[in-house]
Amino acid sequence: MTRQDVTQHGRPRGGGRGPVDGPEALAGVASVSRETAERLRIYVDLLLRWQPAQNLIAPSTIPEIWRRHVADSLQPHLCLPEARRWVDLGSGAGFPGVVTAILLADKPGAHVYLVESNQRKAAFLRTALRETGAPGTVLAQRIESVAERWSHGPVDAVSARALAPLVDLCRYSRAFLAQGAVAVFHKGREFRREIDEASHTWSFDLVEKVSLIDPDSRMLILSNLAVRSTEEGFPE
Ligand SMILES: C[S@@+](CC[C@H](N)C(=O)[O-])C[C@H]1O[C@@H](n2cnc3c(N)ncnc32)[C@H](O)[C@@H]1O
């Protein structure tokens, strides 16, 4: 898709899988400033231009990109509005990490670290941060090695969406939570089973919020994460 194929509202001009929804899809979730809406539009336009070559998001979700991806990605910031320094694990095309960075663009000290091991997606993420002016750094490495060798100072919050079961997200994020960060994870309708499974290995304080996009999904907010000792031993 060329730039001419995209309208000023981030909608493709026909073709592909039909019309794309627009920024009005954010209305039921949060109101954003004009500047933030403009940065989000630049990001969606860029993603739609890169999509044919890079397949950054599932093609079936493109017609509802604003609701399914952008509005959904407003939620970590809504859950933890005071957090300024974030790590987003497995950022993919930038949901929710790039959206969080855009929401924080005018906040002093704001920074979002985007951890994404796929080099082509990492290149897209760098371009998205540059073109939107959002504050962030792309770490194009495996989460496990980034967490082990973290040298970027403390963070307030960790996010992850569509990355791994909760039990694994606890393992990925434990170094950050041990330093006082709070985690906020998108979870689908299997959230209860995932909480039960993770609870065998981990103890944590948990706040559940019903997703503003899908009432069967949850935003899970975890803090005070600790490993339970078990007969099987400790998680690796
Ligand atoms: C299913 S996608 C989800 C992307 C995005 N968070 C979203 O919700 O659209 C998972 C992403 O995590 C990345 N990923 C998976 N395991 C990873 C790891 N151990 N370290 C770094 N990135 C990882 C993959 O390359 C992929 O882009």
PDBQT file of the ligand as one rigid body, heavy atoms in Angstrom, charges set to zero:
ROOT
HETATM    1  C1  LIG A 301       1.767 -12.861  18.819  1.00  0.00    +0.000 C 
HETATM    2  S1  LIG A 301       2.870 -11.530  18.679  1.00  0.00    +0.000 S 
HETATM    3  C2  LIG A 301       2.054 -10.264  19.624  1.00  0.00    +0.000 C 
HETATM    4  C3  LIG A 301       2.580  -8.912  19.278  1.00  0.00    +0.000 C 
HETATM    5  C4  LIG A 301       1.908  -7.740  19.978  1.00  0.00    +0.000 C 
HETATM    6  N1  LIG A 301       2.216  -7.712  21.397  1.00  0.00    +0.000 N 
HETATM    7  C5  LIG A 301       0.423  -7.724  19.751  1.00  0.00    +0.000 C 
HETATM    8  O1  LIG A 301      -0.338  -7.894  20.696  1.00  0.00    +0.000 OA
HETATM    9  O2  LIG A 301      -0.005  -7.540  18.603  1.00  0.00    +0.000 OA
HETATM   10  C6  LIG A 301       4.214 -11.981  19.791  1.00  0.00    +0.000 C 
HETATM   11  C7  LIG A 301       5.498 -11.235  19.462  1.00  0.00    +0.000 C 
HETATM   12  O3  LIG A 301       6.449 -11.525  20.481  1.00  0.00    +0.000 OA
HETATM   13  C8  LIG A 301       7.708 -11.781  19.887  1.00  0.00    +0.000 C 
HETATM   14  N2  LIG A 301       8.382 -12.723  20.800  1.00  0.00    +0.000 N 
HETATM   15  C9  LIG A 301       7.965 -13.958  21.165  1.00  0.00    +0.000 A 
HETATM   16  N3  LIG A 301       8.798 -14.512  22.059  1.00  0.00    +0.000 NA
HETATM   17  C10 LIG A 301       9.788 -13.596  22.257  1.00  0.00    +0.000 A 
HETATM   18  C11 LIG A 301      10.966 -13.586  23.072  1.00  0.00    +0.000 A 
HETATM   19  N4  LIG A 301      11.270 -14.612  23.860  1.00  0.00    +0.000 N 
HETATM   20  N5  LIG A 301      11.757 -12.488  23.040  1.00  0.00    +0.000 NA
HETATM   21  C12 LIG A 301      11.439 -11.422  22.240  1.00  0.00    +0.000 A 
HETATM   22  N6  LIG A 301      10.335 -11.379  21.458  1.00  0.00    +0.000 NA
HETATM   23  C13 LIG A 301       9.516 -12.449  21.460  1.00  0.00    +0.000 A 
HETATM   24  C14 LIG A 301       7.401 -12.370  18.519  1.00  0.00    +0.000 C 
HETATM   25  O4  LIG A 301       8.443 -12.143  17.597  1.00  0.00    +0.000 OA
HETATM   26  C15 LIG A 301       6.124 -11.635  18.138  1.00  0.00    +0.000 C 
HETATM   27  O5  LIG A 301       6.392 -10.481  17.386  1.00  0.00    +0.000 OA
ENDROOT
TORSDOF 0
